[in-house]
Amino acid sequence: MNTVINFKSINKLAIPATIAGIAEPLLSITDTAIVGNIPEHGLESLAAAGIVGSFLSMLIWILGQTRSAISAIISQYLGAGKLDKVQSLPAQAIFLNIVMSLIILLSTIFIVEEIFVLLNAKGKILELCISYYSIRVWGFPLTLFVFAVMGIFRGLQNTYYPMLIAITGAVLNIVLDVILVYGIEGYISPLYLEGAAWASLIAQGVMAIMAFILLVTKTDISLTLKFPLHPELGRLVVMSLNLFVRALALNIAMILAVREATDLGDKYIGAHTIAINLWLFSAFFIDGYGAAGNILGGKLLGANNYDGLWILAQKIMKYGFIVSLALMALGFIFYYPIGRIFSNDFTVLETFYSIFFILILSLPMNMVAFVFDGLFKGLGEMKYLRNILLIATFLGFIPILFLSMYLGWGLYGIWIAFTLWMFIRGGALVWKFRRKFRPLLQNV
């Protein structure tokens, strides 16, 4: 099966994937911007949204890794011309995902206070964390279902339907945020932070319904659970477990950053909440080309087209670099207006502006890590991704983080640790790709 690798074929996948990929961080950014401007307990609400958002992201990204595993296997079978051999696999993978999500949900809902105390939340912030999480957590299984369906579409070389799902969820969340957080005089009383939680939950429910309808009506994939278990389910579980460990290490870094920022004080966790949401937004923006690498890389590997794989890597790096430079320019041009979108608290903004430049300057380096991360997932290299993340986190991020706290670097230290973390991840992936696939080239 011939796969054309050019600007059009890559961007046909990358642009919709970018729009789809920013849906989840856009939900968090919307909550952050609107919550940060709540007239009553605005600073505490912003801190609570940041703490809960980080914890929920950890859960979602740990258990949401089946999306990449499903996408890799389906795209490889598509490239080999054997798609009919994996018809029963998606339903089994989705069922496994939902069962795991319900187990995690039910195990956390009873110890929610202890979880956020562990993250150094106290007083009013702790109270708001509990009320916010107790609503938003019910969207967890819905989000994992949507992720799995998006993985199926990606494996089928389709990023258009995931984009439609994502746009619908993001727009609905923004509208509901404004209505439920601030209320409508004479009709709806302001719900403040709880309103933001309800807005996200409703949006996630609508996205899940839409994903189900599109999968059933637009593909031949069946959601009927059939036995016996598919032979590839074992490989999918092993891939998912490797990504599970990887995501756990990734989120240890994220959670430790939140914990240390919270320990520094309210203005620091407020500033860190803004920064990490912008970091995630830029990550998913750049990750569109990682998604294109994931989708096309698996297909090219299935067809044993190593020359095409090498060309793909070069092109997605080039396009990703251009996007990262554009984001850098926008970051510096709108340096101060960006901060004012999220908060009107002078102390939070002053703290945020002091470290925002580090985030902006790291974007090209982040791009390398995100793009090759997506490509390696499509190639099924989950074990290597796991090992690199473990090394980057436990030998890079954590030592620098605690050293910087000891030296009194404050929020600067947290973001210097993030920068080193991404440098290790990106460098190791580029080295591995060149070492493994360069010897297999024939005509490039």
URJOTA-V716672 format. One line per field, one symbol per residue. ss: DSSP state (H for helix, E for strand, - for the rest). psi: psi as a letter, one per 30 degrees, with the letter a starting at -180 (. if undefined). burial: 1 if it has 24 or more other ideal C-beta (glycine too) atoms within 12 Angstrom, else 0. A space follows every 50 residues. Layout:
ss: ???
psi: ???
burial: ???
//
This chain:
ss: ------HHHHHHHHHHHHHHHHHHHHHHHHHHHHH------HHHHHHHHH HHHHHHHHHHHHH--HHHHHHHHHHHHHH---HHHH--HHHHHHHHHHHH HHHHHHHH---HHHHHHH----HHHHHHHHHHHHHHHHHHHHHHHHHHHH HHHHH----HHHHHHHHHHHHHHHHHHHHHHH-E---E----HHHHHHHH HHHHHHHHHHHHHHHHHH--------------HHHHHHHHHHHHHHHHHH HHHHHHHHHHHHHH-HHHHHHHHHHHHHHHHHHHHHHHHHHHHHHHHHHH HH---HHHHHHHHHHHHHHHHHHHHHHHHHHHH-HHHHHHHH---HHHHH HHHHHHHHHHH-HHHHHHHHHHHHHHHH---HHHHHHHHHHHHHHHHHHH HHHHHHH---HHHHHHHHHHHHHHHHHHHHHHHHHHHHHH----
psi: jkjkjaeeeefeeeeeeeeeegeefeeeeeeeeeefgkfjheeeeeeeee eeeeeeeeeefefgffeeeeeeeeeeeeefgheffgefeeeeeeeeeeee eeeeefffffheeeefefggklbeeeeeeeeeefeffffeeeeeeeeeee eeeeeghjgeeeeeeeeeeeeeeeeeeeeeefljkfekkkfbeeeeeeee eeeeeeeeeeeeeeeefflgkkgkjkllkkefeeeeeeeeeeeeeeeeee feeeeeeeeeeefflefeeeeeeeeeeeeeeeefeefefeeeeeeeeeee eeghieeeeeeeeeefeeeeeeeeeeeeeeeeeheeeeefeflgjeeeee eefffeeeeeffeeeeeeeeefeeeeeefgheeeeeeeeeeeeffdeeee eeeeeefgfbfeeefeeeeeeeeeeeeeeeeeeeeefeffkeg.
burial: 00101000111111111111111111111111111111001111111111 11111111111111111111111111111000100101111111111101 10011001000100110011110011111111111111111111111111 11111111101111111111011101111111000000011111111111 11111111011101100010101000000101101110111111111111 11111111111111011111111111111111111111111111111111 11101101111111111111101100110010000001100110100110 11111101111111111111111111111111011111111111011101 10011000011111111111111111011101100010000000
//
